[in-house]
Amino acid sequence: MFEAVQFVELERGAEPVETVLGEFEQELEAIEAARTAREILVASESDDYAWWLVRKKGARLASFIADSKSDKEFVLDLRSGELIEVTS
């Protein structure tokens, strides 16, 4: 099981609001949910800073990371521990 999670910082320096967008059998489904949530927030032209991640349910380690201020997406290389930019 994978979960897509959204974090929104409503006030600079405040604790972000965490929302689980859903739980999915396949990692790609969770990534698509995170991408859709990101597209919606960016299209709303909100000034809030937000980021999304996909992780195995209950894990502290994310396998996909994206944020609202950049078009970049990252995955974690579990062998090296490095974030790798996803390119199309």
Steps between C-alpha positions, in 0.01 A plus 500: 500500500617850413366832620504841335538779755463876463656755737392865488675777691219750554717740697876541465676309775181332626452125512378379160156347463542135400230332292509140379360517146439129485639149529584308185605149407745625238766767550423656161137554602617688810739712291217590261283607795782722631556648155128575462487672841806703402343607168184610681688709755729660239199581276328670795791747512516459877792662681512211747814288487416133462678175430397148423657166563430136438613239748419151610216521749639597840856548373717795591686480169342648184547353154362805310524869590371815324415854611285793391783744425682282248426280199755245622416158639735271688529134591725350765776259397484255789848366429675836526247698704510779237209690354493459124312746278235340280537603137246441227 
